[in-house]
Amino acid sequence: LDKAIECYYQAVHYNPQRAKSYNNIGLIYKRWQQWEQAMEWYQKALTVDAGYYIACSNIGNVYQTLGQYQEAIEWYQKSLALCPNHLSALYNLGHLYQIRKQYPLAIEYYHHVLEKEPLYTSAWGNLGNIYFSLEQWEQAETAYLEALNSDPSHYASRINLAKLYRLQGKEKEAHTHYSLALLKGKLGKGNSNN
């Protein structure tokens, strides 16, 4: 990464009007968990190009990582104001509203993602988790099955679907999905409902 950041510094030197180079330096600092420097470089990208929606989204990502959810939401919304179809910002808003248990908003944003990218596995899986939390079993099952349709190896959806079937007394279906998860060698890894 040291060499990468050197290259981006050179790119900024030779073409100071290219917002992407500033943004990429910010990404490196984010990877190093140097949050203030990352934010500084994202802001520089926006100074060069006020319409660079990716930098807005990346500022939102830093705030989300730091647990400053309201600020993250504001930056994702700024990103969407510049580019309404930005999947990452739409998905991250859904995820933040899910974390805050603002389920109607989370569902709305996940549906926006799925309108644009019907095979977005994580959006389907997270919708399943929301419906599971709301005890809307049919919708949860549909969402988990859609997640598995888009990615049959999606561990969390496989396990959560098995838990749902077990809760409903559908032991055969539950066993099938637990077995498939074991077959993939992923039991005990990943994110699933408890």
Secondary structure, DSSP 4 states (H G I P E B T S, - for coil): -HHHHHHHHHHHHH-TT-HHHHHHHHHHHHHTT-HHHHHHHHHHHHHH-TT-HHHHHHHHHHHHHTT-HHHHHHHHHHHHHH-TT-HHHHHHHHHHHHHTT-HHHHHHHHHHHHHH-TT-HHHHHHHHHHHHHTT-HHHHHHHHHHHHHH-TT-HHHHHHHHHHHHHTT-HHHHHHHHHHHHHTT-TT-S----
